[in-house]
Amino acid sequence: MKFVIVGYGRVGTRTCRILAEEGHEVIVVDNDYDKVQRARQEGFTVVEGDGEEEDILEEAGIADADAIAALTPDLNVNFTACMVGKHHGARTVLRIDEDYREDIYEKYANDVDEVIYPERLGAAGAKTAMLGGDFNVLADITEKLQFSVFEIPADSPLVGKRVVEVDLPEEARIYAHGHANESLTIPMPTTSIEAGDQLAVVVETERVGEVRDALSA
């Protein structure tokens, strides 16, 4: 799948890395010279410019992108980028700060597919720590594991097999399946795999490549 990521800051960087690890095509859009250079050094295709400008997003390939994630700290830039993406038929993901008023949130949320709050998890961790809870358990899990979604190519040896027959590396687990253009759901034991299907897998970060190889030709 092809994704356009507007903003190569803390959230954008991590998002790009995970998508690339899963084998997706990622195009970064950013107007900050240092971030542009860093993204290129990490091997990403980058279009330098303002993510709210339609010609820049068109240069990034928004016309045939599956989704756009606008992840800059500027809500106006993010919203405009999402509207351009929506115009071109892409799924839209908007970053918004937690402290925006509810009416502002509702205004934007109604026009995009998903709204994310990068600060929410950090705030939950701080609250848990102050109350004496152990947030390190969750931190350890999320550092070692990630949720990855893989598309099954037409020449995969898994086409025609049941989900329960998929042989993955140790500790990797399939938690959802979806036929092409359908939502992901928990698979039944008899669910068969077709070309273009998606499998959502919980896997150790360092073993994502092994899972991708196991699911491909």
N, C-alpha and C positions, 0 to 999 in steps of 0.2 A: 504494500500500500504506500501511497505517497502523502507526505505531511509537510505543511508549511508551518514553521515555528517563528513567530514574531517576538523577538526579545531573547538575547542569549545571556541573560543574567543567571542568578543562582537556580531559579526554577527551570528556565529554558534549557540551561546546560544539562541538567539531570534528565529532563524529558527527552532531549535529543539523544543522549547516550543510550537510554533504555530502548528507544525506538530503533536506533541503529543496531543494537545488540540483537534485536528480534528480526533483523533483516529488512526493515522498512527503508524506503527512500525518504531522506530528510533534507529539506532546504531551509536554511536559516536566513532570516531577515533582521538586520540591525543597522543602526546608523552610527554606532559608537566604534571608532577605529580600533581600539584595543580589543573589544569583544569580537569584532569581525576577524581580526588577525588570529585570535585564540581559537575561534571556531574553525578557521581554515587549517590551522596547525593540527587540530584534532580530526581533520579529514572530512569536514562537512562542506557541502556546496553552500556558498553564501552569496546573497544579493545585498549589497550595501545600499542603504537608503531608509527612508521613513516608512514604517509598516502601515501607516494610514493612507498612503498614496496608492491608488489603484494601479498605476503603471508599474510601480515597484513590485507589487504583488503579482501582477501579470507576468513580469519578468521572472518571478520565482516559480511560475507554473501553477498559479491558483486555479486556472481554467480546468485542469484535469487532476487537481489534488482531491484526495478523499476527505481531508479535514484540515482546518487551520486552528492553531492554538495561539492566541494573543496573550503573551505572558509578561509584558512590560509593566513597570510600576505606574504607568500613565493610563488611567481608565478610558480617557477619550480616544487615545491611540488604539487601545485594545478593542473598544467597541466599533470604531470605524473599520478596523481591519476585519473584524468578524462580519460586519455588514457587507463588505466587499466579498468575503468568502461565501456568505449566504447567497449573494447575487449569482455567484458562479456555481452554486449547488454543492458546496463543501459543508461538512459538519463543522460547527463552530463551538469553540471552547474559550471562555472569557475569564481572565484573571481579574479579581476584584479584591480590594482590601476589606477586611472584616469590619472596619469601623464606619463603613458607609451607612447612611440611614436606610431604614427598611424600604421607604418609598423609592429611593434611588435604585436599590437592589432590584425591586420588582420591575422597575422600568426597563432595566437592562436584561434581567432574567427572562422576560417574556419574549425577547427577540433573538436569543441565542439558544443553542442546544444544551450547553452545560456551563455552570459558573463554578469556579474553584476559589478556595481561600487558602493560600499557602501558609498563612500565619496560624491557622486553626490548630494544626497538630502540635506546633511548638507551644502554643498557649496551653493546650491540654496537658502537655508534658510538664510545664512549669507549675501548673496548679497541682498536679499529682505529686510532684517532688516536694512542694511546700507543705502539703498535707501529710507528708511522711511516707507516701507510697513509693514503690520501686518502678520507675518508668524505664529503667535500663533493660528490663526484660523485653519490652516492646521494641526498644531501640536496637537490641541485639538481633531480634528476629528480622526487623526491616533492613538491617545492614547486610544480613546473610541471604535473605530471600527476597524474591521479587515476583510480581504477577506479570507474566508475559503472554501475549496472544500471538499465535503463529498461524499463517495461512497455508493450507495444504496444496502444493502444486499438483498439476495434472499428472506428472510422472512419478509422484511419490509412491513408494511400495505400500503405503498404508491405504490407498484408495481401494474401497471394497471391503476393508476389514472393519471389525467392530471396535468401538472405543476401548473396550476392556482388553483387547488384544494388542494394544500399542505398548511396545517395549521401550521404556524411557530409562535414563540414567537413575541410579539409586537416589532417593530423596526427592525426585521430581514427581509431581502428581497432577493429573488432569482434573480440573475442577469445573470446567464448563465447555460446551460445544455449541457450535452454531453453523447451520448450512449457509451458503452464500446469500448475502443480503437479508439474513434473519438474525434475530437477537440471540445472544448466548444464553443457554440454559444448562442446568445440570443434566448430563446425558443418562439415558437408560442403558442397561447392560446390552440391549439389542441394537443400540444406535450404531448405524454404519457410517463410515467416513466417505465423503465424496470430494472430488476435486473442487477447490475453491472454498471448502469448509474452513472454519477457524476453530482452533483448540486453545483454550486458556489454561496455562500451566503455572503451578507454583514451583519455583526452581531456585536453587542457590545461584547467586549472581555469577559466580565464576564458572558455572556449568551451562549457561544459556546457549553457548555455541554447540555443546554436545546435543542438547535438545533439538536445536534447529537442524543439525545434521541428521538426527534420527527421524525427523519428520519430513525431510526432503528426499530427493532421489538418491 
